[in-house]
Amino acid sequence: MQASVHFSIMGRKPHVVVVPYPAQGHVAPLMKLAYNLADHGVKVTFVNTESTHVKVMSAMPEKFKEESPISLVSVPVELDGTDAKEFVESAPSFMPAGWALEAAKKMDIKPAAFVPFGVANLALVLHNQMLIEAGIIDVDGIQMKDERICLSKKIPAWNKNELLWSFPGNPDTEKFMFQHFVRKIAENVKICNWLLANSFYELEPSACNLIPNILPIGPLFASDHLGTYAGNFWAEDSTSLSWLDQQPPRSVIYAAFGSTFVCDQQQFNELALGLEMVGQPFLWVVRSDFTNGMVVEFPDGFTKRVEKYGKIVKWAPQEKALAHPSTACFFSHCGWNSTMEGLSKGMPFLCWPYFTDQFHNRSYICETWKVGLRLIPDDNGIVTRHEIKTKLEKLLSDKDIEANSLKLKEMARKSTSEGGSSFSNFISFVERIKQ
């Protein structure tokens, strides 16, 4: 569950080969890193599997393909990263876990690991042996006790069934994820020259202090040189921004749940009707496979009723939408990329996590940073329209959350500005690979 970056010196210009795990949430931040490296005079080759390469190239405007400062190439492996267990079971015959880092080491190329989730969850992974020895989890990662796991008083504790590798109700998948991802990450970290993270020290100081060699270089931002972004699996709907231009300042609810979030028709209806009931402008990203792969069907009359204040798109230019002065809050699944993008734009969050690290990210957002509220499902596991309406209205009127969100925005800005912690880490990293 980590991506890799490899370096070789070609003449006086270093050459970076970037190899991401083939999923949107991994390709996206590594693509941002790739463009930032190119901006600093580094040659970059970005290697995707064939199926991922096709998605990325299809979503990219022609102008961008012609002017891209990095090389986008593919390897002939037809693997789909949407089903983690299926991918991991298929991958070893083509590309054994950790193959890229191990191959780089054998060829005397300096390897770096890139962590696309938070530093706290990496600390949890790296402490897995300690947790086993303490009897907190067994050798397959299954929790032995019905209690929260705490690494530090200043890091939110992990609830039962909300670990990075948790798949409640599916112990076989949970064991598989633990053995093939968690244990492997711990091994890979040991052979890397650098360990990079899309986070910043001031955001997770206690977690960073648990991993002495970590280099937080985030938040990573998309390059604005060509007016678009190259890491998407779906084409961005540019009408989102012109629609936002027509809305009042701080009025729009931006609702987007990442690349893998799915729900059934009943839950989808509650979500749609909850957004409608608030009566404020909303920009809602609805992928074509949003409802368990079925054709998306909106409640009867919904699209007609909300056409004057609701905008629905299949994929949005998220960073620009979050940065837009009309956007008031972020209704999110709390994936780490979305979390970092929302924080850096000063957004209050309404949190609806789906799986893996998203639950812990929610704990950070609501309990530690105090920049969001959580949705509570009913006794049947459904988040009702009334819960959505109530929490959105509460979020939009909470001045403390708004103030905390703006503080985090400024903290993120400082970290990536000249002299800031992430800026200094990144420059130091670039200088090291140029030596």
C-alpha positions as CSV (number, residue, x, y, z in Angstrom):
1,M,0.0,0.0,0.0
2,Q,2.9,2.3,-0.7
3,A,4.3,3.6,-3.9
4,S,7.9,3.7,-4.8
5,V,10.3,6.2,-6.4
6,H,13.7,5.3,-7.8
7,F,16.7,7.5,-8.7
8,S,19.6,7.1,-11.1
9,I,22.0,9.7,-12.2
10,M,22.2,10.3,-15.9
11,G,24.9,12.7,-16.7
12,R,24.4,15.6,-14.3
13,K,20.6,15.5,-14.3
14,P,19.0,12.9,-12.0
15,H,16.4,10.6,-13.4
16,V,13.5,9.6,-11.2
17,V,11.4,6.6,-12.1
18,V,8.0,6.7,-10.3
19,V,6.0,3.4,-9.8
20,P,2.6,3.8,-8.1
21,Y,0.2,1.2,-6.9
22,P,-2.4,1.1,-9.6
23,A,-5.3,3.0,-7.8
24,Q,-6.5,6.6,-8.1
25,G,-5.6,7.4,-4.5
26,H,-2.0,6.4,-5.1
27,V,-1.4,7.6,-8.6
28,A,-2.8,11.1,-7.8
29,P,-0.4,12.2,-5.1
30,L,2.6,10.6,-6.8
31,M,1.8,12.5,-10.0
32,K,1.8,15.7,-8.0
33,L,5.2,14.7,-6.6
34,A,6.4,13.9,-10.1
35,Y,5.5,17.4,-11.5
36,N,7.1,19.1,-8.5
37,L,10.3,17.2,-9.1
38,A,10.2,18.2,-12.8
39,D,9.8,21.8,-11.7
40,H,13.1,21.5,-9.9
41,G,15.0,20.2,-12.9
42,V,14.6,16.5,-12.4
43,K,13.9,14.1,-15.3
44,V,10.8,12.0,-14.4
45,T,9.4,8.8,-15.9
46,F,6.1,7.8,-14.5
47,V,5.3,4.0,-14.9
48,N,1.7,2.8,-14.7
49,T,0.2,-0.6,-15.5
50,E,-1.4,-0.6,-19.0
51,S,-5.0,-0.3,-17.7
52,T,-4.1,2.6,-15.4
53,H,-2.1,4.3,-18.2
54,V,-5.1,4.1,-20.5
55,K,-7.4,5.7,-17.9
56,V,-4.9,8.5,-17.1
57,M,-4.2,9.3,-20.8
58,S,-8.0,9.2,-21.7
59,A,-8.8,11.7,-18.9
60,M,-6.0,14.1,-20.0
61,P,-6.6,17.0,-22.4
62,E,-4.6,16.8,-25.7
63,K,-2.8,20.0,-24.9
64,F,-1.5,18.5,-21.7
65,K,-0.2,15.4,-23.4
66,E,1.8,17.5,-25.8
67,E,3.3,19.8,-23.2
68,S,3.7,17.5,-20.2
69,P,7.2,17.9,-18.6
70,I,7.3,14.2,-17.5
71,S,7.3,10.9,-19.5
72,L,4.2,8.8,-19.0
73,V,4.8,5.1,-19.9
74,S,3.2,1.8,-19.2
75,V,4.1,-1.8,-18.5
76,P,2.0,-4.6,-20.2
77,V,0.2,-5.8,-17.1
78,E,-3.5,-5.8,-17.1
79,L,-4.4,-5.3,-13.5
80,D,-7.2,-3.3,-12.0
81,G,-6.5,-1.7,-8.6
82,T,-10.2,-1.3,-7.5
83,D,-10.3,-4.7,-5.7
84,A,-7.3,-4.8,-3.4
85,K,-7.6,-8.5,-2.6
86,E,-8.0,-9.5,-6.2
87,F,-5.1,-7.3,-7.2
88,V,-2.8,-8.6,-4.6
89,E,-3.6,-12.2,-5.5
90,S,-3.0,-11.6,-9.2
91,A,0.1,-9.4,-8.9
92,P,2.8,-11.7,-7.6
93,S,3.1,-13.6,-10.8
94,F,3.7,-10.3,-12.7
95,M,5.2,-8.0,-10.1
96,P,5.9,-9.4,-6.7
97,A,5.1,-7.2,-3.7
98,G,8.0,-4.7,-3.2
99,W,9.5,-5.7,-6.5
100,A,10.3,-2.2,-7.6
101,L,12.2,-1.2,-4.4
102,E,14.0,-4.5,-4.3
103,A,15.0,-4.3,-8.0
104,A,16.3,-0.8,-7.5
105,K,18.4,-1.9,-4.7
106,K,19.9,-4.8,-6.7
107,M,20.7,-2.4,-9.5
108,D,22.4,0.1,-7.1
109,I,19.7,2.7,-7.8
110,K,18.6,4.6,-4.7
111,P,15.1,3.7,-3.7
112,A,12.5,5.9,-1.9
113,A,9.1,4.9,-0.5
114,F,6.2,7.3,-0.8
115,V,3.4,7.0,1.7
116,P,0.0,8.1,0.3
117,F,-1.8,7.9,3.7
118,G,-1.1,9.7,7.0
119,V,2.0,9.4,9.1
120,A,0.0,8.1,12.1
121,N,-1.3,5.1,10.1
122,L,2.3,4.4,8.9
123,A,3.4,4.4,12.5
124,L,0.7,1.9,13.3
125,V,1.9,-0.3,10.4
126,L,5.6,0.0,11.6
127,H,4.6,-0.9,15.1
128,N,2.7,-4.1,14.0
129,Q,5.3,-6.4,15.6
130,M,5.0,-4.6,18.9
131,L,1.2,-4.9,18.8
132,I,1.5,-8.6,18.2
133,E,4.0,-9.1,21.0
134,A,1.7,-7.1,23.4
135,G,-1.2,-9.4,22.5
136,I,-3.2,-6.6,21.0
137,I,-3.4,-8.2,17.6
138,D,-2.6,-11.7,16.4
139,V,-0.1,-12.6,13.7
140,D,-2.8,-12.1,11.0
141,G,-3.6,-8.6,12.3
142,I,-6.9,-9.5,13.9
143,Q,-7.6,-7.6,17.1
144,M,-7.6,-9.8,20.2
145,K,-9.3,-7.4,22.5
146,D,-12.4,-5.2,22.1
147,E,-10.5,-2.0,22.9
148,R,-9.0,1.0,21.2
149,I,-5.3,0.9,20.1
150,C,-3.3,3.9,21.3
151,L,0.3,4.7,20.1
152,S,0.5,8.2,21.8
153,K,-1.8,10.4,23.9
154,K,-1.6,13.0,21.1
155,I,-2.6,10.6,18.3
156,P,-6.3,9.6,18.1
157,A,-6.7,5.9,19.2
158,W,-7.9,3.4,16.6
159,N,-11.3,1.9,17.2
160,K,-11.9,-1.9,16.8
161,N,-12.4,-2.7,13.1
162,E,-11.1,0.7,12.0
163,L,-7.5,-0.2,11.4
164,L,-5.7,0.5,8.1
165,W,-6.1,-3.2,7.1
166,S,-9.6,-3.8,8.6
167,F,-12.3,-5.4,6.5
168,P,-15.1,-6.1,9.1
169,G,-17.1,-9.2,8.3
170,N,-14.4,-10.5,6.0
171,P,-11.6,-11.9,8.1
172,D,-9.9,-13.7,5.1
173,T,-9.4,-10.4,3.3
174,E,-8.3,-8.8,6.5
175,K,-5.6,-11.4,7.0
176,F,-4.6,-11.2,3.4
177,M,-4.2,-7.4,3.6
178,F,-2.2,-7.7,6.8
179,Q,0.2,-10.3,5.5
180,H,0.7,-8.9,1.9
181,F,0.6,-5.2,2.6
182,V,1.2,-4.3,6.3
183,R,4.1,-6.8,6.8
184,K,5.6,-5.9,3.4
185,I,5.5,-2.2,4.1
186,A,7.5,-2.6,7.3
187,E,10.1,-4.6,5.3
188,N,10.3,-2.1,2.4
189,V,10.8,0.9,4.7
190,K,14.0,-0.7,6.0
191,I,15.6,-0.9,2.5
192,C,14.7,2.6,1.4
193,N,17.1,5.6,1.3
194,W,14.2,8.0,1.8
195,L,10.7,7.7,3.3
196,L,8.4,10.5,1.9
197,A,4.9,11.3,3.2
198,N,2.1,13.5,1.9
199,S,1.7,15.3,5.2
200,F,3.4,18.0,7.2
201,Y,5.2,17.9,10.5
202,E,3.0,20.5,12.2
203,L,-0.2,18.5,11.4
204,E,1.0,15.2,12.9
205,P,4.0,16.0,15.2
206,S,3.6,13.1,17.5
207,A,3.3,10.6,14.7
208,C,6.3,12.1,12.9
209,N,8.3,11.8,16.1
210,L,7.6,8.0,16.1
211,I,9.3,7.6,12.7
212,P,12.7,9.4,12.9
213,N,13.6,9.1,9.2
214,I,10.2,10.3,7.9
215,L,10.3,13.2,5.4
216,P,6.9,15.0,5.3
217,I,6.7,17.0,2.1
218,G,3.0,17.8,1.9
219,P,0.5,19.0,1.2
220,L,1.4,18.2,-2.4
221,F,-0.4,20.5,-4.9
222,A,-1.2,19.9,-8.5
223,S,0.9,21.9,-11.0
224,D,-1.0,24.8,-12.5
225,H,1.4,25.3,-15.4
226,L,-1.0,23.9,-18.0
227,G,-4.3,24.7,-16.2
228,T,-5.2,21.1,-15.6
229,Y,-3.9,18.0,-13.8
230,A,-2.7,14.7,-15.1
231,G,-3.4,12.1,-12.4
232,N,-7.1,11.5,-12.8
233,F,-8.8,8.3,-13.9
234,W,-11.8,10.3,-15.0
235,A,-12.0,13.5,-17.1
236,E,-12.6,16.6,-15.0
237,D,-15.8,18.5,-15.7
238,S,-14.6,22.0,-16.2
239,T,-18.2,23.4,-16.0
240,S,-17.9,22.9,-12.3
241,L,-15.8,26.0,-12.0
242,S,-17.9,28.3,-14.2
243,W,-21.0,27.1,-12.1
244,L,-19.2,27.9,-8.9
245,D,-18.4,31.4,-10.3
246,Q,-22.2,32.1,-10.3
247,Q,-22.8,31.1,-6.7
248,P,-22.7,33.4,-3.6
249,P,-19.4,33.5,-1.5
250,R,-19.1,30.6,1.0
251,S,-22.5,29.1,0.0
252,V,-21.7,25.8,-1.8
253,I,-21.6,22.3,-0.2
254,Y,-18.9,20.4,-2.1
255,A,-19.8,16.7,-1.9
256,A,-17.2,14.2,-3.2
257,F,-16.4,10.7,-2.0
258,G,-13.3,9.6,-3.8
259,S,-12.7,6.9,-6.4
260,T,-14.0,3.8,-4.7
261,F,-16.9,4.8,-2.3
262,V,-20.1,3.0,-3.2
263,C,-23.5,2.7,-1.7
264,D,-26.8,0.9,-2.4
265,Q,-29.9,2.6,-3.8
266,Q,-31.5,3.3,-0.5
267,Q,-28.5,5.0,0.9
268,F,-28.0,6.9,-2.3
269,N,-31.6,8.3,-2.1
270,E,-31.0,9.4,1.5
271,L,-27.8,11.2,0.4
272,A,-29.6,13.0,-2.5
273,L,-32.6,14.0,-0.4
274,G,-30.4,15.2,2.4
275,L,-28.5,17.5,0.1
276,E,-31.8,18.7,-1.3
277,M,-33.3,19.4,2.2
278,V,-30.6,21.8,3.2
279,G,-31.7,24.0,0.3
280,Q,-28.2,25.5,-0.3
281,P,-26.2,25.3,-3.5
282,F,-24.3,22.0,-3.8
283,L,-21.7,20.6,-6.2
284,W,-22.0,16.8,-6.0
285,V,-19.5,14.4,-7.7
286,V,-21.3,11.2,-8.7
287,R,-19.2,8.6,-10.5
288,S,-21.0,6.3,-12.9
289,D,-20.2,3.3,-10.6
290,F,-21.3,5.1,-7.4
291,T,-24.2,2.8,-6.6
292,N,-22.5,-0.6,-6.4
293,G,-21.7,-0.6,-10.1
294,M,-25.4,-0.2,-11.0
295,V,-26.7,2.6,-13.2
296,V,-27.1,5.6,-11.0
297,E,-30.8,6.4,-10.5
298,F,-31.8,9.6,-8.7
299,P,-35.0,9.8,-6.6
300,D,-38.1,10.7,-8.6
301,G,-38.1,14.3,-9.6
302,F,-34.9,15.1,-7.8
303,T,-32.8,16.5,-10.6
304,K,-35.7,18.8,-11.7
305,R,-36.3,20.1,-8.2
306,V,-32.6,20.9,-7.5
307,E,-31.6,22.2,-11.0
308,K,-31.6,25.8,-9.9
309,Y,-29.1,25.3,-7.0
310,G,-27.6,21.8,-7.5
311,K,-24.8,20.8,-9.9
312,I,-24.0,17.1,-10.4
313,V,-20.8,16.0,-12.2
314,K,-19.0,12.7,-12.8
315,W,-15.6,14.1,-11.7
316,A,-14.5,17.6,-10.6
317,P,-11.3,19.6,-10.5
318,Q,-11.2,19.1,-6.8
319,E,-8.4,21.3,-5.7
320,K,-9.8,24.2,-7.6
321,A,-13.3,23.5,-6.4
322,L,-12.2,23.5,-2.8
323,A,-10.2,26.7,-3.3
324,H,-13.1,28.5,-4.9
325,P,-14.5,31.4,-2.8
326,S,-18.0,30.1,-3.3
327,T,-17.3,26.8,-1.5
328,A,-18.3,26.6,2.1
329,C,-17.6,23.1,3.2
330,F,-16.4,19.6,2.1
331,F,-18.8,16.6,2.5
332,S,-16.1,13.9,2.3
333,H,-15.2,10.2,2.7
334,C,-12.0,11.4,4.4
335,G,-9.5,9.7,2.1
336,W,-6.1,11.1,2.9
337,N,-5.7,12.9,-0.4
338,S,-9.1,14.6,0.0
339,T,-8.2,15.3,3.7
340,M,-5.0,17.1,2.7
341,E,-6.7,19.0,-0.1
342,G,-9.5,20.1,2.2
343,L,-7.3,21.2,5.0
344,S,-5.0,23.2,2.8
345,K,-8.0,25.1,1.4
346,G,-9.4,25.9,4.8
347,M,-12.5,23.7,4.5
348,P,-14.8,22.5,7.3
349,F,-15.6,18.8,6.9
350,L,-18.7,16.6,7.1
351,C,-17.2,13.2,7.5
352,W,-18.5,9.9,6.0
353,P,-15.6,7.4,6.0
354,Y,-15.9,4.2,4.0
355,F,-13.0,1.9,4.8
356,T,-9.2,1.5,5.7
357,D,-7.6,4.7,7.0
358,Q,-10.6,6.9,6.5
359,F,-12.0,6.3,9.9
360,H,-8.8,7.4,11.6
361,N,-8.6,10.4,9.4
362,R,-12.1,11.3,10.6
363,S,-10.9,11.0,14.2
364,Y,-8.1,13.5,13.4
365,I,-10.6,15.8,11.7
366,C,-13.2,15.8,14.4
367,E,-11.4,15.2,17.6
368,T,-7.8,16.4,17.2
369,W,-7.9,19.2,14.6
370,K,-11.6,20.1,15.4
371,V,-12.4,21.1,11.8
372,G,-15.4,18.8,11.1
373,L,-18.4,16.8,12.2
374,R,-19.2,13.1,11.8
375,L,-22.3,11.5,10.5
376,I,-23.9,8.8,12.7
377,P,-25.8,5.9,10.9
378,D,-29.2,4.8,12.3
379,D,-29.8,1.3,13.8
380,N,-30.0,-0.1,10.3
381,G,-26.6,1.3,9.3
382,I,-28.2,4.0,7.1
383,V,-27.2,7.6,7.3
384,T,-30.6,9.3,6.9
385,R,-31.5,12.4,5.0
386,H,-32.3,14.1,8.3
387,E,-28.9,13.3,9.8
388,I,-27.2,14.7,6.7
389,K,-29.4,17.9,6.8
390,T,-28.9,18.4,10.5
391,K,-25.1,18.0,10.5
392,L,-24.6,20.1,7.4
393,E,-26.6,23.0,8.9
394,K,-24.7,22.6,12.2
395,L,-21.4,22.6,10.3
396,L,-22.1,25.6,8.2
397,S,-23.0,27.7,11.3
398,D,-20.2,26.6,13.6
399,K,-17.8,29.5,13.9
400,D,-15.2,27.5,16.0
401,I,-14.8,24.9,13.3
402,E,-14.5,27.7,10.7
403,A,-11.8,29.4,12.7
404,N,-9.9,26.1,13.2
405,S,-10.1,25.4,9.5
406,L,-8.6,28.7,8.6
407,K,-5.8,28.1,11.2
408,L,-4.9,24.8,9.5
409,K,-5.0,26.4,6.1
410,E,-2.4,28.9,7.3
411,M,-0.3,26.2,8.9
412,A,-0.3,24.2,5.7
413,R,0.6,27.3,3.7
414,K,3.6,28.0,6.0
415,S,4.8,24.4,5.7
416,T,5.0,24.6,1.9
417,S,6.3,28.1,1.7
418,E,10.0,29.0,1.6
419,G,11.6,28.2,4.9
420,G,8.6,25.9,6.0
421,S,9.1,22.4,7.2
422,S,7.7,20.6,4.1
423,F,9.4,23.0,1.7
424,S,12.8,22.5,3.4
425,N,12.3,18.7,3.4
426,F,11.5,18.7,-0.3
427,I,14.4,20.9,-1.3
428,S,16.8,18.8,0.9
429,F,15.5,15.7,-0.9
430,V,16.0,17.2,-4.3
431,E,19.5,18.3,-3.5
432,R,20.4,14.8,-2.2
433,I,19.3,13.1,-5.4
434,K,21.2,15.6,-7.5
435,Q,24.5,14.8,-5.7
